[in-house]
Amino acid sequence: MNVEEAVGMELSACRHKKRIGQERLGFDAGVHRTCVSLIKRGVKSPTVGVLFRLC
């Protein structure tokens, strides 16, 4: 497992724990839902700023 996949798994777990969808998380963090999806799948590596807003 690489860093991108680990971040994606943690993002997905936290999102499910809070019972919010990708669209809601993206809206709250100010990023597009497709960006959330790409991060979740380990395809895209978020910048520190995006990661901070997602947290």
PyMOL CGO cylinders between C-alpha atoms (Angstrom):
from pymol import cmd
from pymol.cgo import CYLINDER

trace = [
    CYLINDER, 0.00, 0.00, 0.00, 1.31, 3.44, -0.90, 0.3, 1, 1, 1, 1, 1, 1,
    CYLINDER, 1.31, 3.44, -0.90, 0.69, 6.77, 0.84, 0.3, 1, 1, 1, 1, 1, 1,
    CYLINDER, 0.69, 6.77, 0.84, -2.11, 7.81, -1.53, 0.3, 1, 1, 1, 1, 1, 1,
    CYLINDER, -2.11, 7.81, -1.53, -4.01, 4.57, -0.89, 0.3, 1, 1, 1, 1, 1, 1,
    CYLINDER, -4.01, 4.57, -0.89, -3.54, 4.91, 2.88, 0.3, 1, 1, 1, 1, 1, 1,
    CYLINDER, -3.54, 4.91, 2.88, -4.87, 8.49, 2.84, 0.3, 1, 1, 1, 1, 1, 1,
    CYLINDER, -4.87, 8.49, 2.84, -7.82, 7.35, 0.73, 0.3, 1, 1, 1, 1, 1, 1,
    CYLINDER, -7.82, 7.35, 0.73, -8.69, 4.52, 3.07, 0.3, 1, 1, 1, 1, 1, 1,
    CYLINDER, -8.69, 4.52, 3.07, -8.53, 6.80, 6.11, 0.3, 1, 1, 1, 1, 1, 1,
    CYLINDER, -8.53, 6.80, 6.11, -10.62, 9.45, 4.36, 0.3, 1, 1, 1, 1, 1, 1,
    CYLINDER, -10.62, 9.45, 4.36, -13.24, 6.87, 3.45, 0.3, 1, 1, 1, 1, 1, 1,
    CYLINDER, -13.24, 6.87, 3.45, -13.32, 5.42, 6.97, 0.3, 1, 1, 1, 1, 1, 1,
    CYLINDER, -13.32, 5.42, 6.97, -13.72, 8.85, 8.58, 0.3, 1, 1, 1, 1, 1, 1,
    CYLINDER, -13.72, 8.85, 8.58, -16.41, 9.84, 6.09, 0.3, 1, 1, 1, 1, 1, 1,
    CYLINDER, -16.41, 9.84, 6.09, -18.39, 6.68, 6.75, 0.3, 1, 1, 1, 1, 1, 1,
    CYLINDER, -18.39, 6.68, 6.75, -17.99, 7.10, 10.51, 0.3, 1, 1, 1, 1, 1, 1,
    CYLINDER, -17.99, 7.10, 10.51, -19.52, 10.59, 10.26, 0.3, 1, 1, 1, 1, 1, 1,
    CYLINDER, -19.52, 10.59, 10.26, -22.15, 9.32, 7.79, 0.3, 1, 1, 1, 1, 1, 1,
    CYLINDER, -22.15, 9.32, 7.79, -21.53, 11.94, 5.15, 0.3, 1, 1, 1, 1, 1, 1,
    CYLINDER, -21.53, 11.94, 5.15, -21.25, 11.48, 1.42, 0.3, 1, 1, 1, 1, 1, 1,
    CYLINDER, -21.25, 11.48, 1.42, -18.43, 12.52, -0.86, 0.3, 1, 1, 1, 1, 1, 1,
    CYLINDER, -18.43, 12.52, -0.86, -20.50, 15.39, -2.21, 0.3, 1, 1, 1, 1, 1, 1,
    CYLINDER, -20.50, 15.39, -2.21, -21.16, 16.81, 1.26, 0.3, 1, 1, 1, 1, 1, 1,
    CYLINDER, -21.16, 16.81, 1.26, -17.52, 16.40, 2.30, 0.3, 1, 1, 1, 1, 1, 1,
    CYLINDER, -17.52, 16.40, 2.30, -16.37, 18.12, -0.86, 0.3, 1, 1, 1, 1, 1, 1,
    CYLINDER, -16.37, 18.12, -0.86, -18.82, 20.97, -0.37, 0.3, 1, 1, 1, 1, 1, 1,
    CYLINDER, -18.82, 20.97, -0.37, -17.79, 21.48, 3.26, 0.3, 1, 1, 1, 1, 1, 1,
    CYLINDER, -17.79, 21.48, 3.26, -14.09, 21.37, 2.34, 0.3, 1, 1, 1, 1, 1, 1,
    CYLINDER, -14.09, 21.37, 2.34, -14.44, 23.54, -0.74, 0.3, 1, 1, 1, 1, 1, 1,
    CYLINDER, -14.44, 23.54, -0.74, -13.32, 20.89, -3.23, 0.3, 1, 1, 1, 1, 1, 1,
    CYLINDER, -13.32, 20.89, -3.23, -15.26, 19.14, -6.00, 0.3, 1, 1, 1, 1, 1, 1,
    CYLINDER, -15.26, 19.14, -6.00, -16.74, 15.74, -5.19, 0.3, 1, 1, 1, 1, 1, 1,
    CYLINDER, -16.74, 15.74, -5.19, -14.72, 14.17, -8.02, 0.3, 1, 1, 1, 1, 1, 1,
    CYLINDER, -14.72, 14.17, -8.02, -11.57, 15.38, -6.29, 0.3, 1, 1, 1, 1, 1, 1,
    CYLINDER, -11.57, 15.38, -6.29, -12.74, 13.63, -3.10, 0.3, 1, 1, 1, 1, 1, 1,
    CYLINDER, -12.74, 13.63, -3.10, -13.37, 10.48, -5.14, 0.3, 1, 1, 1, 1, 1, 1,
    CYLINDER, -13.37, 10.48, -5.14, -9.92, 10.57, -6.75, 0.3, 1, 1, 1, 1, 1, 1,
    CYLINDER, -9.92, 10.57, -6.75, -8.27, 11.02, -3.36, 0.3, 1, 1, 1, 1, 1, 1,
    CYLINDER, -8.27, 11.02, -3.36, -10.35, 8.21, -1.86, 0.3, 1, 1, 1, 1, 1, 1,
    CYLINDER, -10.35, 8.21, -1.86, -9.30, 5.82, -4.64, 0.3, 1, 1, 1, 1, 1, 1,
    CYLINDER, -9.30, 5.82, -4.64, -5.64, 6.75, -4.26, 0.3, 1, 1, 1, 1, 1, 1,
    CYLINDER, -5.64, 6.75, -4.26, -5.49, 8.20, -7.77, 0.3, 1, 1, 1, 1, 1, 1,
    CYLINDER, -5.49, 8.20, -7.77, -4.77, 11.75, -6.67, 0.3, 1, 1, 1, 1, 1, 1,
    CYLINDER, -4.77, 11.75, -6.67, -2.54, 12.96, -3.87, 0.3, 1, 1, 1, 1, 1, 1,
    CYLINDER, -2.54, 12.96, -3.87, -4.07, 15.95, -2.04, 0.3, 1, 1, 1, 1, 1, 1,
    CYLINDER, -4.07, 15.95, -2.04, -2.07, 19.06, -1.27, 0.3, 1, 1, 1, 1, 1, 1,
    CYLINDER, -2.07, 19.06, -1.27, -1.51, 19.88, 2.37, 0.3, 1, 1, 1, 1, 1, 1,
    CYLINDER, -1.51, 19.88, 2.37, -4.13, 22.64, 2.11, 0.3, 1, 1, 1, 1, 1, 1,
    CYLINDER, -4.13, 22.64, 2.11, -6.79, 20.29, 0.70, 0.3, 1, 1, 1, 1, 1, 1,
    CYLINDER, -6.79, 20.29, 0.70, -5.94, 17.63, 3.24, 0.3, 1, 1, 1, 1, 1, 1,
    CYLINDER, -5.94, 17.63, 3.24, -6.27, 20.18, 6.04, 0.3, 1, 1, 1, 1, 1, 1,
    CYLINDER, -6.27, 20.18, 6.04, -9.70, 21.30, 4.75, 0.3, 1, 1, 1, 1, 1, 1,
    CYLINDER, -9.70, 21.30, 4.75, -10.88, 17.70, 4.44, 0.3, 1, 1, 1, 1, 1, 1,
    CYLINDER, -10.88, 17.70, 4.44, -9.88, 17.05, 8.04, 0.3, 1, 1, 1, 1, 1, 1,
]
cmd.load_cgo(trace, "trace")
